[in-house]
Amino acid sequence: MGKKDKNKKKGKGAEKTAMKTDKKLAAKQKKMLEKLGEADIAEVVAKLEAEEARQNTITEHICTAPPTARSNFTLVGHPEKDELILFGGEFFNGQRGPAPRSGHQMVSVATDGGQLWLFGGEHASPSQMQFYHYKDLWMMSLKTHKWEKINASNGPSPRSGHRMVVSKKKLFVFGGFHDNNQSYRYFNDLHVFSLESYTWIQVEINGAILPPPRSGCCISANSEGKIFVWGGYSKSQLKKDVDRGITHTDMYAFLPDKNSTDSIKFKCVTVKASGYKPLPRSSVGFCTAPNGKAYCFGGVMDVEEDEENVRGQFGDELLSLDLSTLTWRLIEINKKNNIEKKVKRITTITDVEMSSHVSKQESVVKTDGIFTITVAGPSSSTLPLPKVPSLFPNKKPKNAPSPRMNAGLCVCKGVLYVYGGISEEDNKQFTFNDFYALDLHKIEEWRVIIPNDINAHDWIDSDSSDSDTDDSDEDDEDENDEGDSEMETD
């Protein structure tokens, strides 16, 4: 009994210490925000929502200029017209921050002249120090151009970086993350919304298998109502100031139980697709086409070069996944002008962990000497993560989308469109507003609608003088800034 009481007291002490630490971090952030002259993000969002309530009708007019550069937006096709619809996104040039909402999900349906359904996302402050995550569900009528906020209970918690797909008159929302700049959480829950009853439906998943929590993954549904989830990114805290990042390469299927009534029942199983073996990546641009195929472009894998620096390896591969046969295919554009690269493919790729703080197994997954991926696991010794050569071709085509993550993809009338996204060079981030089209019937060459201009905007380095204005909390701030080099992958 005495030992139990002692442990209980110790637990309370640890809880008090954690609360004290959180309070200290909150006070420190408040001090920094006051210095920047930045309002509390809850107040900013409240003003935005009040403005939205007054302006729920959308006016349509022809723009004289193309959309601005952005990433983490949504691009969907009009269900009845030859039109693409772009919404939201973010832009950051080192100091100036994102638009009101990014990291959300939006789908279009043909109901009642066409509807757009949007869920979640985030609003980040200009300094990128504050984040507000949404849990709201909206519907916009493409016939009346009016937004309607759907107030339905029992929906997903606030999040961004999640994924959403429509199937059998239902919305399926999976995964995502929540980050308040002091703590974070990744999700692996599945939520279903009925487009007929306008209610969130209870979901039951049989079996012990579930996809590990993640954001920035891909999700698609086939004609049978099966929901497929693959790829993505997550991180977890091993100890104070030490995180482990994981680029997921696994695939899962949620199989519907046709005999369910009041609730929706699924069985989750692991899936091994055949054909081409995609390289590890997250924040892949993807979409599902009417031909029963999912198309994926680009993506990133973070590689830690040392204890403080993270480098993103960006891809420009275009892949297709047949949702009926679950077969991957690498789409080669204008093959007659390309030199075929004879590279031995990886036969098995496991989730790639990115952290030099974590011990590694001696076993590795190799190709023919071009690169090596170290698989996470326990080891008797701790070795620094070696330099990893690029997993993707180091080429910069002029008439095709360059390597990037979080691009918008959409298929309309047999044409694949790619817009925007983000890439990085050293410590600089570059956001694109280029636009491309590819005829999926011919697959001969990309058509450039808006050319790629890497000099479209300048990167502004953050003011280093901030470090000279703090006092007793200076060391703590340095610790908290340690993760700033890591690019969040929605």
C-alpha positions as CSV (number, residue, x, y, z in Angstrom):
1,M,0.0,0.0,0.0
2,G,2.8,2.4,0.9
3,K,4.5,1.7,-2.4
4,K,1.3,2.4,-4.3
5,D,0.8,5.7,-2.5
6,K,4.4,6.7,-3.3
7,N,3.9,6.0,-7.0
8,K,0.6,7.9,-6.9
9,K,2.3,10.9,-5.4
10,K,5.1,10.7,-7.9
11,G,2.6,10.6,-10.7
12,K,1.0,13.8,-9.4
13,G,4.4,15.4,-9.2
14,A,5.1,14.5,-12.9
15,E,1.7,15.8,-13.9
16,K,2.4,19.1,-12.1
17,T,5.8,19.4,-13.8
18,A,4.2,18.9,-17.2
19,M,1.5,21.5,-16.5
20,K,4.2,23.9,-15.3
21,T,6.2,23.3,-18.5
22,D,3.1,23.8,-20.7
23,K,2.3,27.0,-18.8
24,K,5.9,28.3,-19.3
25,L,5.8,27.5,-23.0
26,A,2.5,29.2,-23.4
27,A,3.8,32.3,-21.6
28,K,6.9,32.3,-23.8
29,Q,4.8,32.1,-26.9
30,K,2.6,34.9,-25.8
31,K,5.6,37.1,-25.2
32,M,7.0,36.4,-28.7
33,L,3.6,37.1,-30.3
34,E,3.3,40.4,-28.5
35,K,6.7,41.3,-29.8
36,L,5.7,40.4,-33.4
37,G,2.4,42.3,-32.9
38,E,0.4,39.2,-33.8
39,A,-3.1,38.7,-32.5
40,D,-4.3,35.5,-30.9
41,I,-5.3,33.0,-33.6
42,A,-8.6,32.2,-31.9
43,E,-9.6,35.9,-32.2
44,V,-8.5,35.9,-35.9
45,V,-10.5,32.8,-36.7
46,A,-13.6,34.2,-34.9
47,K,-13.4,37.3,-37.1
48,L,-13.0,35.2,-40.3
49,E,-16.0,33.1,-39.4
50,A,-18.1,36.2,-38.7
51,E,-17.2,37.4,-42.1
52,E,-18.1,34.1,-43.7
53,A,-21.5,34.2,-42.1
54,R,-22.2,37.5,-43.8
55,Q,-20.9,36.4,-47.2
56,N,-22.1,32.9,-47.8
57,T,-22.9,33.5,-51.5
58,I,-20.0,33.2,-54.0
59,T,-19.8,35.7,-56.9
60,E,-18.3,34.5,-60.2
61,H,-16.2,36.6,-62.5
62,I,-13.4,36.1,-65.0
63,C,-9.9,36.6,-63.6
64,T,-7.3,38.5,-65.6
65,A,-4.5,36.8,-63.8
66,P,-3.9,33.1,-62.9
67,P,-4.2,31.8,-59.3
68,T,-1.3,32.7,-57.0
69,A,1.3,30.2,-55.9
70,R,0.1,27.8,-53.3
71,S,0.3,24.3,-51.8
72,N,-2.0,22.2,-49.5
73,F,-5.1,23.3,-51.5
74,T,-7.8,21.2,-53.2
75,L,-8.4,20.9,-56.9
76,V,-11.5,19.0,-58.1
77,G,-13.5,18.7,-61.3
78,H,-17.0,20.1,-61.8
79,P,-19.4,17.0,-61.9
80,E,-21.3,18.4,-64.9
81,K,-19.1,21.0,-66.7
82,D,-15.6,21.1,-68.2
83,E,-14.4,23.1,-65.2
84,L,-11.8,22.7,-62.5
85,I,-12.4,24.2,-59.0
86,L,-9.5,25.3,-56.8
87,F,-10.0,26.2,-53.2
88,G,-7.7,27.4,-50.4
89,G,-4.1,26.6,-49.9
90,E,-1.1,28.2,-48.3
91,F,1.9,30.3,-49.3
92,F,4.9,31.0,-47.2
93,N,8.1,32.9,-48.2
94,G,9.9,32.9,-44.9
95,Q,8.0,35.7,-43.3
96,R,4.6,36.1,-44.9
97,G,2.2,33.3,-44.1
98,P,-0.7,31.3,-45.5
99,A,-4.2,32.0,-46.6
100,P,-7.2,31.5,-44.3
101,R,-7.5,27.7,-44.8
102,S,-5.1,25.0,-46.0
103,G,-4.6,21.2,-45.4
104,H,-8.4,20.6,-45.8
105,Q,-10.1,18.2,-48.1
106,M,-12.8,18.8,-50.7
107,V,-14.8,16.5,-53.1
108,S,-17.4,17.2,-55.7
109,V,-20.7,15.2,-56.3
110,A,-23.3,15.5,-59.0
111,T,-26.3,15.9,-56.6
112,D,-28.7,18.7,-57.4
113,G,-26.7,20.4,-60.1
114,G,-23.4,19.8,-58.4
115,Q,-22.1,20.1,-54.9
116,L,-18.7,20.7,-53.2
117,W,-18.2,19.1,-49.8
118,L,-15.3,20.4,-47.6
119,F,-14.1,19.2,-44.2
120,G,-11.4,20.4,-41.8
121,G,-8.1,22.0,-42.5
122,E,-6.1,24.6,-40.6
123,H,-5.4,28.3,-40.3
124,A,-1.8,29.3,-39.5
125,S,-0.7,32.7,-38.3
126,P,1.8,34.7,-40.5
127,S,4.7,33.8,-38.1
128,Q,3.8,30.1,-38.3
129,M,3.8,30.0,-34.5
130,Q,0.0,29.5,-34.1
131,F,-2.2,26.9,-35.7
132,Y,-6.0,26.6,-35.5
133,H,-7.4,23.3,-36.7
134,Y,-11.0,23.1,-38.1
135,K,-13.6,20.4,-37.6
136,D,-16.3,22.0,-39.6
137,L,-18.2,20.5,-42.6
138,W,-19.4,22.7,-45.5
139,M,-21.4,22.2,-48.6
140,M,-21.5,24.6,-51.5
141,S,-24.2,24.4,-54.2
142,L,-22.7,24.8,-57.6
143,K,-26.1,25.8,-58.9
144,T,-26.8,28.6,-56.4
145,H,-23.1,29.4,-55.5
146,K,-24.1,29.4,-51.8
147,W,-22.1,27.8,-48.9
148,E,-24.0,26.0,-46.2
149,K,-22.3,24.9,-42.9
150,I,-23.6,21.4,-42.0
151,N,-24.0,21.2,-38.2
152,A,-23.9,17.5,-37.6
153,S,-22.7,15.9,-34.3
154,N,-20.3,13.0,-33.7
155,G,-17.9,14.1,-36.5
156,P,-14.1,13.9,-36.5
157,S,-12.0,16.0,-34.2
158,P,-10.2,19.1,-35.5
159,R,-7.4,18.2,-37.9
160,S,-5.6,18.9,-41.1
161,G,-3.6,16.7,-43.5
162,H,-6.4,14.2,-43.4
163,R,-7.8,12.6,-46.6
164,M,-11.4,12.3,-47.8
165,V,-13.1,10.4,-50.6
166,V,-16.7,10.0,-51.7
167,S,-18.2,6.5,-52.3
168,K,-21.8,5.2,-52.4
169,K,-23.3,8.5,-51.4
170,K,-21.0,8.8,-48.3
171,L,-18.0,10.8,-47.4
172,F,-15.1,8.9,-45.9
173,V,-12.5,10.8,-43.8
174,F,-9.3,9.2,-42.6
175,G,-6.2,10.2,-40.6
176,G,-4.6,13.6,-40.4
177,F,-2.9,15.4,-37.5
178,H,-3.4,18.1,-34.9
179,D,-0.6,20.4,-33.8
180,N,-0.7,23.4,-31.5
181,N,3.1,24.1,-31.7
182,Q,3.6,22.6,-28.2
183,S,2.3,19.1,-28.8
184,Y,1.0,17.1,-31.8
185,R,-1.1,14.0,-32.5
186,Y,-1.6,11.9,-35.7
187,F,-4.8,10.0,-36.3
188,N,-5.8,6.7,-37.9
189,D,-9.6,6.9,-37.3
190,L,-12.2,6.4,-40.1
191,H,-15.3,8.6,-40.1
192,V,-18.3,8.3,-42.5
193,F,-20.9,11.0,-43.4
194,S,-24.1,10.2,-45.2
195,L,-24.9,12.5,-48.1
196,E,-28.6,11.3,-47.8
197,S,-29.3,11.8,-44.1
198,Y,-26.7,14.5,-43.5
199,T,-25.4,12.7,-40.4
200,W,-22.1,11.2,-39.2
201,I,-22.6,7.4,-39.1
202,Q,-21.1,5.2,-36.5
203,V,-18.3,3.0,-37.9
204,E,-17.3,-0.4,-36.7
205,I,-14.1,-2.0,-37.8
206,N,-13.7,-5.7,-37.3
207,G,-10.3,-7.3,-36.7
208,A,-7.1,-6.2,-35.0
209,I,-5.5,-4.6,-38.1
210,L,-5.6,-0.8,-38.5
211,P,-3.3,1.5,-40.5
212,P,-0.8,3.3,-38.1
213,P,-1.6,7.0,-37.6
214,R,-0.6,9.3,-40.5
215,S,-1.2,12.4,-42.5
216,G,-0.4,13.3,-46.1
217,C,-1.4,9.8,-47.3
218,C,-3.6,8.8,-50.3
219,I,-7.1,7.4,-50.3
220,S,-9.3,6.1,-53.1
221,A,-12.5,4.0,-53.5
222,N,-13.3,1.5,-56.2
223,S,-16.7,0.7,-57.7
224,E,-17.3,-2.0,-55.1
225,G,-17.1,0.4,-52.2
226,K,-13.7,-0.7,-51.0
227,I,-11.6,2.1,-49.5
228,F,-7.8,2.0,-50.0
229,V,-5.3,3.9,-47.9
230,W,-1.6,4.0,-48.7
231,G,1.6,6.0,-48.0
232,G,1.8,9.1,-45.8
233,Y,3.9,10.5,-43.0
234,S,3.9,10.6,-39.2
235,K,6.2,11.4,-36.3
236,S,6.4,10.4,-32.7
237,Q,8.3,11.7,-29.7
238,L,10.9,9.3,-28.4
239,K,11.9,11.6,-25.5
240,K,12.2,15.3,-24.9
241,D,13.2,17.2,-28.0
242,V,13.7,14.0,-29.9
243,D,11.2,13.0,-32.6
244,R,11.1,10.2,-35.1
245,G,9.7,10.8,-38.5
246,I,8.3,7.9,-40.6
247,T,7.6,7.8,-44.3
248,H,4.9,5.1,-44.7
249,T,5.0,2.7,-47.7
250,D,2.2,0.3,-46.6
251,M,-1.3,-0.1,-48.1
252,Y,-4.6,-1.1,-46.4
253,A,-8.2,-1.7,-47.6
254,F,-11.4,-1.2,-45.7
255,L,-13.8,-3.8,-46.9
256,P,-17.5,-3.0,-46.4
257,D,-19.9,-5.4,-44.7
258,K,-23.0,-5.3,-46.9
259,N,-25.2,-6.8,-44.1
260,S,-24.7,-3.9,-41.7
261,T,-27.8,-1.7,-41.0
262,D,-27.7,1.0,-38.3
263,S,-23.9,1.3,-38.3
264,I,-21.4,0.7,-41.1
265,K,-19.1,-2.3,-40.6
266,F,-15.7,-2.7,-42.2
267,K,-12.9,-5.2,-42.1
268,C,-9.4,-3.7,-42.5
269,V,-6.8,-5.8,-44.3
270,T,-3.3,-5.2,-45.5
271,V,-2.8,-5.0,-49.2
272,K,0.2,-5.8,-51.4
273,A,-0.1,-4.3,-54.8
274,S,1.7,-5.7,-57.8
275,G,3.6,-4.1,-60.6
276,Y,5.9,-1.2,-60.2
277,K,7.2,-0.6,-56.7
278,P,6.8,3.1,-55.7
279,L,9.6,4.8,-53.8
280,P,8.9,5.9,-50.2
281,R,7.1,9.3,-50.2
282,S,4.5,11.3,-48.5
283,S,2.4,14.4,-49.5
284,V,1.9,12.9,-52.9
285,G,-0.5,14.7,-55.3
286,F,-3.2,12.2,-56.2
287,C,-6.7,11.8,-57.6
288,T,-9.1,9.1,-58.6
289,A,-10.4,9.1,-62.2
290,P,-13.6,7.7,-63.7
291,N,-11.6,5.0,-65.4
292,G,-11.1,3.2,-62.1
293,K,-7.5,4.3,-61.7
294,A,-5.8,6.5,-59.1
295,Y,-3.0,8.8,-60.3
296,C,-0.1,9.9,-58.1
297,F,2.5,12.6,-58.8
298,G,5.6,13.8,-56.9
299,G,5.9,13.6,-53.1
300,V,8.8,13.9,-50.6
301,M,10.8,11.8,-48.3
302,D,12.6,13.6,-45.4
303,V,16.1,12.5,-44.7
304,E,18.0,13.7,-41.7
305,E,21.5,14.7,-42.6
306,D,22.6,15.3,-39.0
307,E,21.0,16.0,-35.6
308,E,19.6,19.4,-36.6
309,N,19.1,19.4,-40.3
310,V,16.4,17.7,-42.4
311,R,16.5,17.5,-46.2
312,G,13.6,16.7,-48.3
313,Q,14.0,14.5,-51.4
314,F,11.3,15.4,-53.9
315,G,10.0,13.2,-56.7
316,D,8.4,13.9,-60.1
317,E,7.3,10.3,-61.0
318,L,3.8,9.9,-62.4
319,L,2.2,6.6,-61.3
320,S,-1.2,5.0,-61.8
321,L,-2.9,2.4,-59.6
322,D,-5.6,0.2,-61.1
323,L,-8.1,-0.1,-58.3
324,S,-9.6,-3.3,-59.5
325,T,-6.4,-5.3,-60.0
326,L,-4.3,-3.3,-57.5
327,T,-1.5,-3.0,-60.0
328,W,1.0,-0.1,-60.1
329,R,2.3,1.4,-63.3
330,L,5.0,3.9,-63.9
331,I,3.8,6.3,-66.6
332,E,6.6,7.4,-68.9
333,I,6.0,10.6,-70.8
334,N,7.3,11.0,-74.4
335,K,9.3,7.8,-74.1
336,K,10.9,8.1,-77.5
337,N,12.9,11.1,-76.3
338,N,13.8,9.6,-73.0
339,I,16.9,7.5,-72.2
340,E,15.7,4.4,-70.5
341,K,17.2,4.0,-67.0
342,K,18.0,0.4,-66.2
343,V,17.8,0.5,-62.4
344,K,17.0,-2.6,-60.4
345,R,13.8,-1.9,-58.4
346,I,13.4,-2.5,-54.7
347,T,11.4,-5.7,-54.2
348,T,10.4,-4.8,-50.7
349,I,10.1,-1.4,-49.1
350,T,9.2,-1.0,-45.5
351,D,8.3,2.2,-43.7
352,V,11.4,4.5,-43.6
353,E,12.2,6.1,-40.3
354,M,14.0,9.4,-40.3
355,S,16.0,10.2,-37.2
356,S,19.7,10.0,-36.3
357,H,18.7,9.7,-32.6
358,V,17.2,6.3,-33.1
359,S,19.2,3.0,-33.1
360,K,19.1,1.1,-36.4
361,Q,19.2,-2.6,-37.3
362,E,22.2,-3.9,-39.3
363,S,19.9,-5.2,-42.0
364,V,19.2,-2.8,-44.9
365,V,17.2,-2.7,-48.1
366,K,19.5,-2.2,-51.1
367,T,19.4,-1.6,-54.8
368,D,22.5,-2.1,-57.0
369,G,24.6,0.5,-55.1
370,I,22.7,3.6,-56.2
371,F,21.2,4.1,-52.7
372,T,20.6,2.4,-49.4
373,I,17.6,2.7,-47.1
374,T,18.2,1.8,-43.4
375,V,15.3,0.1,-41.8
376,A,14.3,1.2,-38.3
377,G,14.8,-1.2,-35.4
378,P,16.8,-2.0,-32.3
379,S,20.5,-2.4,-32.5
380,S,23.4,-2.9,-30.1
381,S,25.0,0.4,-31.1
382,T,23.9,3.9,-32.2
383,L,25.2,5.0,-35.6
384,P,24.6,8.4,-37.3
385,L,22.4,8.2,-40.3
386,P,24.6,8.2,-43.4
387,K,24.3,10.6,-46.3
388,V,21.6,9.4,-48.6
389,P,21.9,10.2,-52.3
390,S,18.7,11.3,-54.0
391,L,16.1,8.6,-54.5
392,F,14.7,10.5,-57.4
393,P,16.2,11.5,-60.8
394,N,18.1,14.8,-60.5
395,K,16.6,16.4,-63.6
396,K,14.8,19.7,-64.2
397,P,12.6,19.4,-67.3
398,K,11.4,22.6,-68.8
399,N,8.1,21.3,-70.3
400,A,6.9,19.1,-67.4
401,P,6.1,19.5,-63.7
402,S,9.3,19.6,-61.7
403,P,9.8,17.6,-58.5
404,R,7.4,18.8,-55.7
405,M,5.0,17.8,-53.0
406,N,1.4,18.7,-52.2
407,A,0.5,19.4,-55.8
408,G,-3.1,19.5,-56.9
409,L,-4.2,16.7,-59.3
410,C,-7.5,16.3,-61.1
411,V,-8.8,14.3,-64.1
412,C,-11.5,15.8,-66.3
413,K,-12.7,14.4,-69.6
414,G,-9.7,12.1,-69.9
415,V,-7.1,14.8,-69.2
416,L,-4.9,14.9,-66.1
417,Y,-4.2,18.3,-64.7
418,V,-1.3,19.2,-62.2
419,Y,-1.2,22.5,-60.5
420,G,1.1,24.1,-57.9
421,G,2.8,22.5,-54.9
422,I,6.0,23.2,-53.0
423,S,9.7,22.3,-53.1
424,E,12.7,23.3,-51.2
425,E,16.4,24.1,-51.9
426,D,18.7,24.3,-48.9
427,N,16.7,26.2,-46.3
428,K,14.4,27.9,-48.8
429,Q,10.9,26.8,-49.7
430,F,9.5,27.6,-53.2
431,T,5.7,27.5,-53.9
432,F,4.6,27.0,-57.5
433,N,1.7,28.3,-59.6
434,D,2.5,26.4,-62.8
435,F,-0.2,24.4,-64.5
436,Y,0.1,21.3,-66.8
437,A,-2.2,19.0,-68.7
438,L,-1.6,15.4,-69.9
439,D,-3.9,13.6,-72.3
440,L,-4.3,10.1,-70.7
441,H,-5.4,8.6,-74.0
442,K,-2.1,9.4,-75.7
443,I,0.4,10.1,-72.9
444,E,2.8,11.8,-75.4
445,E,3.8,15.0,-73.7
446,W,2.8,17.5,-71.0
447,R,0.9,20.6,-72.2
448,V,2.1,23.7,-70.4
449,I,-0.8,26.0,-69.5
450,I,1.1,28.2,-67.0
451,P,4.9,27.8,-67.2
452,N,7.1,27.1,-64.2
453,D,8.8,30.3,-63.0
454,I,11.1,29.4,-60.1
455,N,11.7,33.1,-59.6
456,A,8.1,33.9,-59.1
457,H,8.7,34.9,-55.5
458,D,11.7,35.5,-53.2
459,W,12.5,33.7,-50.0
460,I,12.9,36.1,-47.1
461,D,15.1,34.8,-44.3
462,S,13.7,35.2,-40.8
463,D,15.0,38.0,-38.6
464,S,17.9,36.6,-36.6
465,S,17.8,39.6,-34.2
466,D,15.0,37.8,-32.2
467,S,17.5,35.8,-30.4
468,D,19.0,38.9,-28.8
469,T,15.8,40.1,-27.1
470,D,15.1,37.3,-24.7
471,D,16.5,36.8,-21.2
472,S,16.2,33.8,-18.9
473,D,14.2,31.7,-21.4
474,E,16.8,32.0,-24.1
475,D,18.1,28.4,-23.8
476,D,14.5,27.0,-23.8
477,E,13.7,28.9,-27.0
478,D,16.7,27.4,-28.7
479,E,15.5,24.0,-27.8
480,N,12.0,24.7,-29.1
481,D,13.4,26.1,-32.4
482,E,15.2,22.8,-33.1
483,G,12.4,21.4,-35.1
484,D,11.9,24.4,-37.4
485,S,14.0,22.9,-40.2
486,E,11.5,20.1,-40.6
487,M,8.9,20.6,-43.3
488,E,5.5,19.5,-42.2
489,T,4.0,17.1,-44.7
490,D,0.2,17.4,-44.9
